[in-house]
């Protein structure tokens, strides 16, 4: 049976890069170069090395110009451009250049091809004929999956879990020959890099007699809309070149800290690592997982967005590894109740539930209870916006972070760390101990029984020495506290963003909140292991 479902996501993503193969190779592109007399109906980029690129300008970005030259799309860095002449604009007088002039463009098109603009839609049947050769089957002794070429030199993308722990990998490719499909198996396959966190892997076919391969353009997953038609090509259950079609169900399904595209397209074991296409024939996702009680598809599938894949490839080319920003905070959703407790209207932002002792947020002055509403100039409308914004920010950047603290906005400056380094600092502390008898309960409020912290209670509930506060020793099953999943052994650290010294202090603060007309109390609660979370508990 093919292995399809990804392994438990590792919280410390790192990219293993094969030192024997440098991806920072300078690929050379042969651009179509024309004299000025032939440029009347096309846009022209005059390059500083006296060559020129002719085609249709699709987009102009601050650092590059995207040009469709007919046979492919090039991204030309502005640092290489001397002059731009658009259609209808007088063309510059260009010196004649040989037709095989070499244009060295050391950016994305040398290694993979992507576009920010969506091409016109086509029918699936026509698209499959055009792109089918670029979709492959990845086989290992432990199972199989799918994949696709990102350039003609045999580099391809698949899921990490397809090749995890494998040393023997083969790739089956279907070449078009005389109108027929000819299956070819390549066994010299090298793992170039893996990224466990995003469940991505890059492979390369290294067979000596391998031809140039057909490849696929990476599209812009951000341009998708819910309800858009998408289709998958892959090898479900080993049935190669299977095409299935569906719609995009949501663009932002969050699971284990990652955002996925959710699709109704039928995806089964064996589709892993294969492409999810839009109707322009561009890859907008890498099929990764399904939810199913039986192991087969029920129309709930998930794909890594192409935007994520492009970011991974770009970092691989630039650094030889991936680097994700690290803020060093634990966050949770700002619910209506929590927003009311903090006087935040309307509910928005990401609530800081805890700050890593060794992370960059602490030294910058970010505290548990802060609500992050803006990061590096980007609005944080909801909790899931923050991890993406942090991950997309360069490591080491001095980053402004706007927080709401006790009803007022404050701006903190954080030097962003690297997630991989942060995770290396993490350690698991598991301590055991016999459970002695309970101490006498000293207070009962809001459906919870409370006791002052003691050595006996620490041993009974295995509470870390670093955890301070009052201990919950009982919870009324019919109370709001039970609905919030508070349980014996939890520790109340703060109430209304103020530290709790004792059970009597807790009761006094509850009484004050009620007197002030507050409808709920915001509690900072620690588990026995020190993991923090905020809970808004009704005072009604």
C-alpha positions in Angstrom: 0.0 0.0 0.0 1.4 3.4 -0.9 2.3 5.7 1.9 0.3 8.8 1.6 -0.5 10.4 4.9 2.3 12.7 6.1 4.1 11.9 9.3 3.4 14.0 12.4 4.7 17.5 11.5 8.0 18.2 13.1 7.9 21.6 14.9 11.5 22.3 14.0 11.6 22.4 10.2 15.0 22.2 8.6 16.2 21.6 5.1 18.8 19.0 4.5 20.9 20.1 1.6 23.2 17.8 -0.3 26.7 19.4 -0.3 27.8 17.4 -3.3 25.3 19.2 -5.6 25.2 23.0 -5.6 21.9 24.5 -6.8 23.6 27.9 -7.2 24.7 26.9 -10.6 24.4 29.6 -13.2 22.1 28.4 -15.9 22.3 30.1 -19.3 19.3 31.1 -21.2 19.4 31.7 -24.9 17.1 34.7 -25.5 15.5 35.6 -28.8 17.4 38.7 -29.9 16.2 40.9 -32.7 17.4 44.1 -34.4 15.5 47.4 -33.9 13.8 47.1 -37.3 11.8 44.0 -36.1 10.6 45.4 -32.8 7.6 47.4 -33.8 5.0 45.0 -32.4 6.7 43.8 -29.2 8.1 45.1 -26.0 11.8 45.1 -25.8 14.2 45.0 -22.9 17.6 46.3 -23.9 20.2 44.6 -21.6 23.4 46.2 -20.3 25.5 43.5 -22.1 24.1 44.8 -25.4 21.7 41.9 -25.9 17.9 42.3 -25.8 14.9 40.3 -24.7 11.8 40.7 -26.9 8.2 39.7 -25.9 5.2 40.9 -24.0 5.7 42.5 -20.6 3.4 40.7 -18.2 4.3 42.5 -15.0 6.8 45.1 -13.7 8.0 44.6 -10.2 10.4 46.8 -8.2 13.3 44.4 -8.7 12.4 42.6 -11.9 10.3 42.6 -15.1 8.3 39.5 -16.2 8.3 38.9 -19.9 6.5 36.4 -22.0 8.9 35.5 -24.9 6.6 33.0 -26.5 8.3 29.7 -25.5 8.5 30.6 -21.8 8.2 33.4 -19.3 11.4 35.1 -18.1 11.9 37.2 -15.0 14.6 39.7 -15.8 16.2 41.6 -12.9 16.2 45.3 -13.3 19.9 45.4 -12.5 20.5 43.8 -15.9 18.2 46.1 -17.9 19.5 49.3 -19.6 16.3 50.4 -21.3 12.6 49.3 -21.7 10.6 50.0 -24.9 7.0 49.0 -24.8 4.6 48.4 -27.7 3.7 51.8 -29.2 6.8 53.4 -27.8 9.7 54.3 -30.1 12.2 51.6 -29.8 15.8 52.5 -28.9 18.5 52.1 -31.5 20.0 48.8 -30.7 23.2 47.5 -32.1 22.9 44.4 -34.2 23.5 41.3 -32.1 24.1 37.7 -33.1 21.0 35.5 -33.0 22.7 33.2 -30.5 23.6 35.9 -28.1 23.7 34.7 -24.5 21.7 36.4 -21.8 22.8 35.4 -18.3 19.9 35.9 -15.9 20.7 34.5 -12.5 17.2 34.4 -11.1 14.2 32.1 -10.9 13.8 31.2 -14.6 17.2 29.5 -14.6 15.9 26.9 -12.1 12.1 27.0 -12.2 9.4 28.9 -13.9 6.6 30.8 -12.2 4.1 33.5 -12.9 2.2 35.9 -10.7 -0.4 36.4 -13.4 -2.9 33.7 -14.3 -3.1 32.8 -18.0 -6.4 32.4 -19.8 -8.4 29.3 -18.8 -8.5 26.2 -21.0 -10.3 22.9 -20.9 -8.8 20.1 -18.8 -8.5 17.7 -21.8 -6.3 20.0 -23.7 -4.2 20.9 -20.7 -3.5 17.3 -19.8 -2.1 16.7 -23.3 0.3 19.7 -22.9 1.5 19.0 -19.3 1.1 15.3 -18.9 4.7 14.5 -19.6 5.9 16.7 -16.8 3.9 14.6 -14.1 5.8 11.6 -12.9 5.4 8.6 -10.6 7.9 8.3 -7.7 8.6 4.8 -6.5 10.4 3.5 -3.5 10.6 0.1 -1.8 8.1 1.4 0.8 5.5 2.7 -1.6 4.8 5.2 -4.3 3.8 8.8 -4.9 3.7 11.4 -7.6 5.8 14.4 -8.5 6.4 16.9 -11.3 9.4 18.5 -13.1 10.2 22.2 -12.4 12.9 22.4 -15.1 14.3 20.6 -18.1 17.4 19.3 -16.2 15.5 16.7 -14.2 14.7 18.6 -11.0 11.4 17.6 -9.6 9.2 18.2 -6.5 7.3 15.7 -4.4 6.3 15.2 -0.8 8.9 14.5 1.9 6.8 11.7 3.3 6.9 9.9 -0.1 10.7 9.4 0.1 11.2 9.6 3.9 13.8 7.1 5.0 14.3 5.8 1.5 17.7 5.2 -0.2 16.4 3.6 -3.4 14.2 5.9 -5.5 13.1 5.5 -9.1 11.0 7.9 -11.2 8.7 6.8 -14.1 8.3 9.4 -16.9 6.0 9.2 -19.9 7.6 10.6 -23.0 5.6 11.6 -26.1 7.1 9.8 -29.1 5.3 9.7 -32.5 2.0 10.5 -30.8 2.4 7.6 -28.3 3.4 7.6 -24.7 6.6 5.8 -24.0 7.2 4.9 -20.3 10.8 5.3 -19.1 12.1 4.4 -15.6 15.0 6.4 -14.2 16.9 4.8 -11.3 19.7 7.3 -10.7 17.7 9.7 -8.5 19.3 11.9 -6.0 17.6 13.6 -3.0 18.7 17.3 -3.3 16.8 18.7 -0.4 13.9 18.0 2.0 11.7 20.2 4.2 9.9 18.2 6.8 7.8 21.1 8.0 6.2 21.8 4.7 6.4 18.1 3.6 8.3 18.9 0.5 11.3 17.2 -1.2 13.4 18.1 -4.2 14.8 15.3 -6.3 17.0 15.2 -9.4 17.3 12.5 -12.1 21.0 11.9 -12.8 20.9 9.1 -15.4 23.6 9.7 -17.9 21.3 9.3 -20.9 18.4 11.2 -19.6 16.9 13.7 -22.1 15.7 17.2 -21.4 12.4 16.9 -19.6 9.1 18.7 -20.1 8.4 20.8 -17.0 5.5 22.8 -15.5 5.1 26.4 -14.5 4.4 27.2 -10.9 1.3 29.4 -10.6 0.1 31.9 -8.1 -2.0 30.2 -5.4 -2.8 33.6 -3.9 -4.8 34.4 -7.0 -7.2 31.5 -6.5 -10.7 32.1 -5.3 -12.9 29.7 -3.3 -15.0 27.8 -5.8 -12.4 28.0 -8.6 -12.1 24.8 -10.6 -8.9 22.8 -10.1 -7.7 19.4 -11.2 -5.0 16.9 -10.2 -2.8 14.5 -12.2 -1.0 11.7 -10.4 -0.9 8.0 -9.5 -3.6 7.2 -7.0 -3.3 3.6 -5.8 -0.6 3.2 -8.5 -2.9 4.1 -11.4 -0.6 6.4 -13.3 -1.7 9.4 -15.2 -5.0 9.6 -13.4 -6.9 12.9 -13.8 -9.5 14.1 -11.3 -11.2 17.5 -11.1 -13.0 19.5 -8.3 -13.1 22.9 -6.8 -11.1 24.9 -4.3 -13.0 24.6 -1.0 -10.9 27.0 1.0 -7.5 28.7 0.6 -6.6 28.9 4.3 -7.1 25.6 6.0 -4.8 25.6 9.0 -3.3 22.4 10.4 -0.3 22.0 12.7 0.9 25.6 12.0 0.7 25.4 8.2 -1.8 26.8 5.8 -3.2 24.4 3.1 -5.4 24.6 0.1 -8.5 22.4 0.7 -10.0 20.9 -2.4 -12.9 18.6 -3.4 -10.7 17.0 -6.1 -10.5 13.3 -5.6 -7.1 12.5 -4.1 -6.1 9.1 -2.9 -2.9 7.3 -1.7 -0.4 7.7 -4.5 -1.4 11.3 -5.3 1.1 12.6 -2.7 3.6 15.0 -4.2 1.6 15.4 -7.4 0.5 18.7 -8.8 -2.9 20.5 -8.3 -3.5 22.7 -11.3 -5.7 25.7 -12.1 -7.4 25.9 -15.5 -4.4 27.7 -17.0 -2.3 24.5 -16.5 -0.2 26.1 -13.7 0.7 24.3 -10.5 -1.1 26.0 -7.7 -0.6 23.3 -5.0 1.3 20.1 -4.2 -1.2 17.4 -3.1 -0.3 16.2 0.4 -3.0 14.6 2.5 -6.7 13.7 2.9 -9.2 13.3 5.7 -10.9 9.9 5.4 -12.4 7.4 7.9 -11.7 4.6 5.4 -8.4 5.6 3.8 -10.0 6.5 0.5 -11.1 9.9 -0.8 -14.3 11.5 0.5 -13.6 14.8 -1.3 -11.6 16.4 1.4 -8.0 16.8 0.2 -5.2 19.2 1.1 -2.4 20.7 -0.9 0.7 22.8 -0.1 0.1 26.2 -1.8 2.5 26.9 -4.7 3.3 30.2 -2.9 4.9 28.1 -0.1 6.8 25.9 -2.6 8.2 28.9 -4.4 9.4 30.4 -1.1 11.1 27.1 -0.2 12.8 26.9 -3.6 13.9 30.5 -3.5 15.5 30.1 -0.1 17.2 26.9 -1.2 18.8 28.7 -4.1 19.9 31.7 -2.0 21.1 30.0 1.1 21.4 26.3 0.3 18.7 25.7 2.9 15.4 27.1 4.1 15.2 29.8 6.8 12.0 30.6 8.5 11.5 33.6 10.8 11.1 33.0 14.5 9.4 35.3 16.9 9.4 33.0 19.9 5.8 33.3 21.1 2.9 30.9 21.6 -0.3 32.4 20.3 -4.0 31.7 20.4 -7.2 32.9 18.9 -8.8 36.2 20.1 -12.3 34.9 20.8 -15.3 37.2 21.4 -15.1 36.5 25.1 -11.3 37.3 25.2 -11.8 40.4 23.2 -14.5 41.6 25.6 -12.2 40.9 28.5 -9.4 42.9 26.9 -11.8 45.6 25.6 -10.7 45.0 22.0 -13.4 45.8 19.4 -13.9 44.1 17.0 -12.0 40.9 17.9 -8.7 40.8 15.9 -5.1 40.0 16.2 -3.1 37.1 17.8 -3.1 36.7 21.6 0.3 36.0 23.0 -0.2 33.0 25.4 3.5 32.6 26.2 7.0 33.9 25.4 10.0 31.7 24.8 12.7 32.4 27.4 15.4 32.2 24.7 13.4 33.8 21.8 13.7 37.3 20.3 10.2 38.4 21.5 11.2 38.6 25.2 14.1 40.9 24.9 12.0 43.2 22.7 9.5 43.6 25.5 6.6 41.4 24.2 4.7 39.8 27.1 2.1 37.1 27.6 -1.3 38.8 27.3 -0.2 41.2 24.5 -2.4 41.0 21.4 -0.3 41.4 18.2 -2.3 43.4 15.7 0.4 44.4 13.2 3.7 42.7 12.2 6.2 44.4 9.9 3.6 46.7 8.6 1.1 43.9 7.9 -2.3 43.8 9.7 -2.8 40.7 11.8 -6.6 40.3 11.4 -6.7 36.9 13.0 -4.4 34.4 14.7 -3.4 32.5 11.6 -2.1 35.6 9.9 0.9 35.9 12.3 2.8 32.6 11.6 2.7 33.3 7.9 3.8 36.9 8.3 6.7 35.8 10.6 7.8 33.0 8.3 7.8 35.4 5.3 10.1 37.9 7.0 13.9 37.7 6.5 15.8 36.3 9.5 17.7 39.0 11.3 15.4 41.9 10.2 14.7 44.6 12.7 10.9 44.3 12.7 8.2 46.6 14.2 5.5 44.7 16.1 2.4 46.6 17.2 0.7 45.1 20.3 -2.4 46.0 22.4 -1.5 45.9 26.1 -4.1 46.8 28.7 -6.2 48.6 26.1 -3.4 50.7 24.5 -1.3 50.2 21.4 2.5 49.9 21.8 5.2 49.3 19.2 8.0 46.9 19.9 11.1 46.4 17.7 12.1 42.7 17.3 15.2 41.3 15.7 13.7 38.3 14.1 15.4 35.0 14.9 15.6 31.8 12.9 13.0 29.1 13.7 15.5 26.2 13.2 17.9 27.8 15.8 15.0 28.3 18.2 13.9 24.7 18.0 17.4 23.5 18.7 17.2 25.3 22.0 14.0 23.5 23.1 14.4 20.7 25.6 11.8 18.3 27.0 11.7 18.1 30.8 9.7 15.1 32.0 9.7 14.5 35.7 7.9 11.9 37.6 6.9 11.5 41.2 4.6 9.8 43.6 1.2 11.5 44.3 0.8 12.3 47.9 -2.5 13.3 49.5 -4.3 16.5 48.5 -3.9 19.7 50.5 -7.1 21.2 51.9 -9.1 23.2 49.3 -9.1 26.8 50.5 -11.4 28.5 48.0 -14.1 27.7 45.5 -15.1 30.2 42.8 -16.6 30.1 39.3 -17.0 26.4 39.6 -13.4 25.7 40.4 -11.7 24.6 43.6 -8.5 26.4 44.3 -5.5 25.9 46.6 -2.3 27.8 47.2 0.7 26.3 45.6 2.6 23.8 47.8 5.4 21.2 47.4 2.8 18.4 47.9 0.6 19.8 45.1 3.6 20.1 42.8 4.5 16.5 43.3 0.9 15.3 43.0 0.3 17.0 39.7 3.9 17.0 38.5 3.9 20.8 38.2 7.2 22.3 37.1 9.1 24.4 39.6 9.0 27.3 37.2 5.2 27.5 37.2 3.9 30.1 39.7 0.2 30.7 40.7 -2.7 28.9 42.4 -3.6 25.3 41.7 -7.0 24.1 40.4 -7.8 21.0 42.5 -11.3 20.4 41.3 -13.8 21.5 38.6 -17.6 21.4 38.7 -18.7 19.3 35.7 -21.6 21.6 35.0 -19.7 24.9 35.2 -18.3 27.1 32.5 -14.9 26.2 33.7 -15.5 22.6 32.6 -16.7 23.8 29.2 -13.3 25.6 28.9 -11.5 22.3 29.7 -10.0 23.5 32.9 -8.9 20.5 35.0 -7.2 19.6 38.3 -3.5 20.3 38.1 -3.9 23.4 35.9 -2.4 26.6 37.5 -4.0 30.0 37.3 -1.1 32.4 36.8 -2.9 35.7 36.1 -6.4 37.1 36.1 -7.2 40.3 34.1 -3.5 40.5 33.2 -2.4 40.7 36.9 -0.5 38.0 38.8 -2.4 35.9 41.3 -0.6 35.6 44.6 -3.1 33.3 46.4 -6.6 31.8 46.3 -7.9 34.8 48.4 -6.3 37.2 46.0 -8.1 35.4 43.1 -11.4 35.8 44.9 -10.8 39.5 45.5 -10.0 40.1 41.9 -13.1 38.3 40.8 -15.2 40.4 43.1 -13.6 43.6 41.7 -14.3 42.6 38.1 -18.0 41.9 39.0 -18.2 45.3 40.7 -16.8 47.0 37.6 -19.5 45.4 35.5 -17.3 43.0 33.6 -19.0 40.0 32.0 -16.0 37.7 31.9 -12.5 37.3 33.5 -9.4 36.7 31.4 -7.3 33.9 33.0 -3.8 33.0 32.1 -3.6 29.3 32.8 -0.5 27.1 32.8 -0.4 23.3 32.4 1.8 21.2 34.6 4.5 21.4 32.0 4.4 25.2 31.9 2.5 25.5 28.6 0.4 28.7 28.8 -3.1 29.5 27.4 -5.6 32.3 27.9 -9.2 31.5 28.9 -12.1 33.9 29.2 -14.4 32.7 32.0 -17.9 34.0 32.3 -18.7 35.9 35.5 -22.4 35.6 35.1 
